[in-house]
Amino acid sequence: MDWEKLNLHVENLIPGMVLTVEVAGIAGWLSSDRFSGTITKLGGVEGIFLVSMSYSVGVLLAVVSRLILDSTSERVARPWLFENFVHRGRNALHSSFDSDPDYGDDWKATESRTCCWPKGELQKWNCLYRAVLRMVRDRAPKKYHEVSRRRTQGRLVRNLFVPLLLSPWVVGGLAGCAIIVKTLCTIALIPAGLFLYAYAELNNMAEALDICFSAGLIKRQGPAASSPSAAGSSATP
């Protein structure tokens, strides 16, 4: 069985089913006896239709969540977490990827980006993140399954972002909470979901780095690059 393809289907199906139930809850159908009776009497065709609809919703969720979270994480949460919690500096890691042409091009592309960080320095963590994942995939493929598993968890967290934002309206609606309470909870969940996804990416990075260190792909003690600008020029293929 191809577990990667199965994981892809699960990543789409579960968020789609959760969102379908949430929409039913917001519309007041969950408390309806008629709705409950219909669900319990679903036949094979109706069940297949419900699963197919949930899967389709999940695919759309994956696209929307990636559009929202990936771009935001790259510019805000991911670089900050990597800068503060990865136990190896940017410049120290840079010298390990001089032979990776994709890394050189990626580094030059992010050299001039500023985003919300001064001179885009933290943005360069995105280059290192992609380079480390490529290194494990290409040079330690037998150990890549653990990284792949963690990336699957991260994508599932990302795809559940929209259902997470709608959850206060479902729970609050059943509990009879005021609209202002549900709105404030939704606003609070936006940064929570963003940092939860970025934390999943931090786990990916940590696992990939551990594999690189244990396999000798990256030296544990190595010279750091002298400066970000010099590092960018030396990485040019």
PETAHU-V853666 format. One record per pair of residues at least 4 apart in sequence whose ideal C-beta (glycine too) atoms are under 7 Angstrom apart, sorted by sequence separation. I is the first residue (numbers start at 1). J is the second residue. D is the distance in Angstrom with one decimal. If there is no record, write none. Layout:
i & j & d
I & J & D
I & J & D
This chain:
i & j & d
2 & 6 & 6.6
3 & 7 & 6.1
4 & 8 & 6.6
5 & 9 & 6.8
6 & 10 & 6.4
7 & 11 & 6.2
8 & 12 & 6.8
9 & 13 & 5.8
10 & 14 & 5.9
12 & 16 & 6.1
13 & 17 & 6.2
14 & 18 & 6.4
15 & 19 & 6.2
16 & 20 & 6.3
17 & 21 & 6.5
18 & 22 & 6.3
19 & 23 & 6.3
20 & 24 & 6.6
21 & 25 & 6.3
22 & 26 & 6.3
23 & 27 & 6.2
28 & 32 & 6.7
32 & 36 & 6.7
33 & 37 & 6.1
34 & 38 & 6.4
35 & 39 & 6.5
36 & 40 & 6.5
37 & 41 & 6.3
42 & 46 & 4.3
43 & 47 & 6.7
44 & 48 & 6.4
45 & 49 & 6.4
46 & 50 & 6.4
47 & 51 & 6.4
48 & 52 & 6.1
49 & 53 & 6.2
50 & 54 & 6.3
51 & 55 & 6.2
52 & 56 & 6.4
53 & 57 & 6.4
54 & 58 & 6.3
55 & 59 & 6.7
56 & 60 & 6.8
57 & 61 & 6.2
58 & 62 & 6.4
59 & 63 & 6.9
60 & 64 & 6.3
61 & 65 & 5.7
62 & 66 & 6.2
63 & 67 & 6.4
64 & 68 & 6.3
65 & 69 & 5.4
66 & 70 & 5.0
67 & 71 & 6.8
68 & 72 & 6.3
69 & 73 & 5.6
70 & 74 & 6.4
71 & 75 & 6.6
72 & 76 & 5.7
73 & 77 & 5.1
74 & 78 & 5.8
76 & 80 & 6.8
77 & 81 & 6.1
78 & 82 & 6.1
79 & 83 & 5.9
80 & 84 & 6.4
81 & 85 & 5.5
82 & 86 & 4.8
88 & 92 & 5.4
89 & 93 & 7.0
90 & 94 & 6.4
100 & 104 & 6.9
101 & 105 & 6.5
102 & 106 & 6.0
103 & 107 & 6.1
104 & 108 & 6.6
105 & 109 & 6.3
106 & 110 & 6.5
107 & 111 & 6.6
117 & 121 & 6.1
120 & 124 & 7.0
124 & 128 & 6.8
125 & 129 & 6.1
126 & 130 & 6.6
127 & 131 & 6.1
128 & 132 & 6.1
129 & 133 & 6.7
130 & 134 & 6.3
131 & 135 & 6.3
132 & 136 & 6.7
133 & 137 & 6.2
134 & 138 & 5.8
135 & 139 & 5.5
136 & 140 & 5.1
137 & 141 & 6.5
140 & 144 & 6.4
144 & 148 & 5.7
145 & 149 & 6.3
146 & 150 & 6.7
147 & 151 & 6.3
148 & 152 & 6.5
149 & 153 & 6.8
150 & 154 & 6.5
151 & 155 & 6.4
152 & 156 & 6.4
153 & 157 & 6.5
154 & 158 & 6.4
155 & 159 & 6.2
156 & 160 & 6.4
160 & 164 & 5.6
161 & 165 & 6.8
162 & 166 & 6.6
163 & 167 & 6.5
166 & 170 & 6.4
167 & 171 & 6.0
168 & 172 & 5.0
169 & 173 & 5.8
170 & 174 & 6.7
171 & 175 & 6.1
177 & 181 & 4.4
179 & 183 & 6.1
180 & 184 & 6.3
181 & 185 & 6.4
182 & 186 & 6.4
183 & 187 & 6.5
184 & 188 & 6.4
185 & 189 & 6.4
188 & 192 & 6.4
189 & 193 & 5.7
190 & 194 & 6.5
191 & 195 & 6.1
192 & 196 & 6.2
193 & 197 & 6.5
194 & 198 & 6.4
195 & 199 & 6.1
196 & 200 & 6.8
197 & 201 & 6.7
198 & 202 & 6.5
199 & 203 & 6.8
200 & 204 & 6.8
201 & 205 & 6.4
202 & 206 & 6.3
203 & 207 & 6.3
204 & 208 & 6.2
205 & 209 & 6.1
206 & 210 & 6.4
207 & 211 & 6.6
208 & 212 & 6.4
209 & 213 & 6.2
210 & 214 & 6.1
211 & 215 & 5.9
226 & 230 & 5.0
227 & 231 & 6.7
228 & 232 & 6.4
229 & 233 & 6.9
230 & 234 & 6.2
231 & 235 & 6.3
1 & 6 & 6.5
24 & 29 & 4.2
25 & 30 & 4.5
30 & 35 & 6.7
42 & 47 & 4.9
73 & 78 & 4.6
88 & 93 & 5.4
114 & 119 & 6.3
115 & 120 & 6.0
117 & 122 & 4.3
172 & 177 & 3.6
177 & 182 & 5.6
212 & 217 & 4.2
213 & 218 & 5.8
225 & 230 & 6.4
24 & 30 & 5.5
29 & 35 & 4.2
97 & 103 & 4.2
114 & 120 & 4.9
117 & 123 & 6.0
212 & 218 & 4.2
225 & 231 & 3.6
113 & 120 & 4.0
136 & 143 & 6.6
137 & 144 & 5.1
213 & 220 & 5.6
42 & 50 & 6.7
112 & 120 & 6.9
115 & 123 & 5.4
136 & 144 & 5.3
172 & 181 & 6.2
110 & 120 & 6.2
113 & 123 & 5.0
172 & 182 & 4.0
24 & 35 & 6.8
136 & 147 & 5.5
110 & 123 & 5.1
169 & 182 & 5.2
172 & 185 & 7.0
110 & 124 & 5.6
133 & 147 & 6.7
168 & 182 & 4.6
110 & 126 & 6.5
107 & 124 & 6.7
110 & 127 & 5.7
168 & 185 & 3.7
168 & 186 & 5.2
107 & 127 & 4.9
106 & 127 & 4.4
165 & 186 & 5.4
103 & 127 & 6.2
106 & 130 & 6.4
165 & 189 & 5.6
164 & 189 & 5.6
165 & 190 & 6.8
103 & 131 & 4.3
164 & 193 & 5.1
100 & 131 & 5.7
102 & 134 & 6.7
161 & 193 & 4.8
20 & 53 & 6.9
20 & 54 & 5.0
90 & 124 & 5.9
97 & 131 & 4.7
100 & 134 & 6.9
90 & 125 & 6.3
93 & 128 & 5.3
17 & 54 & 4.2
20 & 57 & 6.1
16 & 54 & 3.9
19 & 57 & 5.6
79 & 117 & 6.4
90 & 128 & 6.4
16 & 55 & 5.5
83 & 122 & 5.3
157 & 196 & 5.9
158 & 197 & 5.2
16 & 56 & 6.9
75 & 115 & 4.3
76 & 116 & 6.2
157 & 197 & 5.2
13 & 54 & 6.1
16 & 57 & 3.9
75 & 116 & 6.0
13 & 55 & 5.1
16 & 58 & 2.8
19 & 61 & 6.3
80 & 122 & 6.6
83 & 125 & 6.5
12 & 55 & 5.5
15 & 58 & 4.8
79 & 122 & 3.5
82 & 125 & 4.2
154 & 197 & 6.6
157 & 200 & 5.1
79 & 123 & 5.9
13 & 58 & 5.6
16 & 61 & 6.3
12 & 58 & 3.6
15 & 61 & 4.9
79 & 125 & 4.5
154 & 200 & 3.6
12 & 59 & 5.2
78 & 125 & 6.6
79 & 126 & 6.9
82 & 129 & 7.0
153 & 200 & 6.0
154 & 201 & 5.8
78 & 126 & 6.9
12 & 62 & 6.0
154 & 204 & 6.1
11 & 62 & 6.8
74 & 126 & 5.2
150 & 203 & 5.5
151 & 204 & 5.6
150 & 204 & 4.9
147 & 204 & 6.2
150 & 207 & 5.6
147 & 207 & 5.5
146 & 207 & 5.9
147 & 208 & 5.1
147 & 211 & 6.9
143 & 211 & 4.8
140 & 211 & 5.6
136 & 208 & 4.9
132 & 205 & 6.4
133 & 208 & 5.6
136 & 211 & 5.2
140 & 215 & 4.9
129 & 205 & 5.7
132 & 208 & 4.6
136 & 212 & 6.4
132 & 209 & 6.0
135 & 212 & 5.9
140 & 217 & 6.6
139 & 217 & 5.7
132 & 212 & 6.3
135 & 217 & 5.7
69 & 158 & 5.0
66 & 158 & 6.6
69 & 161 & 5.7
65 & 158 & 4.9
68 & 161 & 6.9
65 & 159 & 5.2
65 & 161 & 4.7
62 & 159 & 5.0
65 & 162 & 6.2
61 & 159 & 5.4
64 & 162 & 6.4
58 & 159 & 6.7
61 & 162 & 5.6
124 & 228 & 6.8
121 & 228 & 6.1
77 & 194 & 5.2
81 & 198 & 5.2
85 & 202 & 6.1
77 & 195 & 5.2
81 & 199 & 6.6
86 & 205 & 6.2
78 & 198 & 4.8
82 & 202 & 6.6
73 & 194 & 6.5
77 & 198 & 3.5
81 & 202 & 4.9
88 & 209 & 6.9
111 & 232 & 5.0
72 & 194 & 6.0
96 & 218 & 4.6
78 & 201 & 5.5
82 & 205 & 6.4
73 & 197 & 5.9
108 & 232 & 6.2
69 & 194 & 6.6
73 & 198 & 5.0
107 & 232 & 5.2
96 & 222 & 7.0
95 & 222 & 6.0
69 & 197 & 5.3
73 & 201 & 6.7
95 & 223 & 6.3
107 & 235 & 4.8
108 & 236 & 6.6
92 & 222 & 6.2
95 & 225 & 5.7
94 & 225 & 4.6
104 & 235 & 4.1
92 & 224 & 4.1
103 & 235 & 6.2
104 & 236 & 5.2
91 & 224 & 4.2
104 & 237 & 4.7
91 & 225 & 3.9
89 & 224 & 6.0
98 & 234 & 6.5
101 & 237 & 4.2
91 & 228 & 6.7
94 & 231 & 4.5
98 & 235 & 6.0
97 & 235 & 6.9
26 & 166 & 7.0
91 & 231 & 5.8
11 & 152 & 6.7
22 & 163 & 5.8
94 & 235 & 6.9
14 & 156 & 6.9
18 & 160 & 6.8
19 & 162 & 6.5
26 & 169 & 5.3
4 & 148 & 6.7
11 & 155 & 5.2
15 & 159 & 4.2
19 & 163 & 4.9
22 & 166 & 4.8
26 & 170 & 6.0
7 & 152 & 4.6
11 & 156 & 5.2
15 & 160 & 5.1
18 & 163 & 4.5
22 & 167 & 6.9
25 & 170 & 4.0
26 & 173 & 6.2
11 & 159 & 5.7
15 & 163 & 5.9
22 & 170 & 5.0
25 & 173 & 6.5
25 & 174 & 7.0
